[in-house]
């Protein structure tokens, strides 16, 4: 069983920055495709950014150029650096880990609130 624990959320003014972290338990973190998802009020959960085992990244169009996903396999941690935050970025952000057989794990979520 893998546990994902997010941190780094909070309240920030528009234009500000936050860095989310997600620490995974277990010793096979490097084999997981990692991602950050978010769910805003009244919206469906959506993919924000993903990073493969080889370090390739992909981003939602709405965050491209503002957010950066990275991973540190030695620390079992994936990060999401969020810059130039907008009110529409307000959401609960979830860490996701996908195994090679496509089974997925989810964190409990961390709230990000951007005030305009």
N, C-alpha and C positions, 0 to 999 in steps of 0.2 A: 504494500500500500504506500502511495506517495502522498504526502501532505504539502500543500502550497500555502505560504503565509505572505500576504501582501502588506506593505507599509508605505508611508509617504504621502498619503492623501491628505486633503485639508481644504481650507478656504483661502483663495487667492484672488487678487484683483485682476481684471482683464489686462492682458499684456504681460502678466507675470509668468513665472516658471515653477514647476514642481518636478521632482524625480520620484517615480514609483519604483519600489523594489519588490521582488518576489523570491523568497527562498524556498527551495524544494528539499524535502527530506529524501534520504536514500542515496545510493551510490551510482545510479545510472542516469543522472541528470543529462550528461553529455549526449545521450542517445535520444533525447526527447526533442521534438519540434516545440518551441515555446511561442506563446502568443499572449497578447493583451486584447481583451474585449471590453466593451462598455455597454451599459444600458442606461439611457437617459429616461427621465420621467415620461411615462406613456409611450415609450419606444421599445422596439425589439432590441435584443442584444446584438451587437455588431462587432466585427473584427476591426481592431484599430491598427495593430501591427503584428507581424510574425517574424520569427527568425529560425532558420533551419539549423541542423547540427553542424553544417559547414559554415554558418555565419551569413548566409544569404538572407536578405530582408525584404519584406513587402509591407506596404502601408495603404490604409484607406486614403482615398483621394482628398478627403476633408482634412487630413492631418499631415499630408506629405509636405516636407519642407519645414515643419514646425516640431514634429515629434521624432525621436530617435530611439530605436530599440537596440539593446545590446545584451550580451550574456557573458558571464564569467564562470566557466565550467569548474574552475578550481574552488569557487565559493558556492556552487550550486545556485546561482542567482541570475535572474534576468531583470533588466532595468527598462524603464520607459522614461526618457527625458522629454518633458513637455515644455515647450517654449511658446511665447506669444499666445498664451491661452485666451480663449474666447468664451463668452457665456454659453455658447452651444456645446462646449466641451464638458459642461456639467453633467456628471453621470457617476454611477458606481462602476469602478474599473475592476475587472476580474483577470487574474492570471490563469493561463491555460497551458497544460502540458499534454502533448499527444505522443503516445507510444508508437513503436514501429508497426504494431498491429492495429493502429488507429484508435485504441482505447484512450479516452481523455480523462484528465483530472482537472478539477477546478478549485481555485481558492475561494475564500469567503467574501472577497470583494473589499474595496476601499473607496470611500466617498471622495470625489473631487467636486468642489463647488467653486465656480468662477463668478465673481460679482462684477457687474458692469458699472 
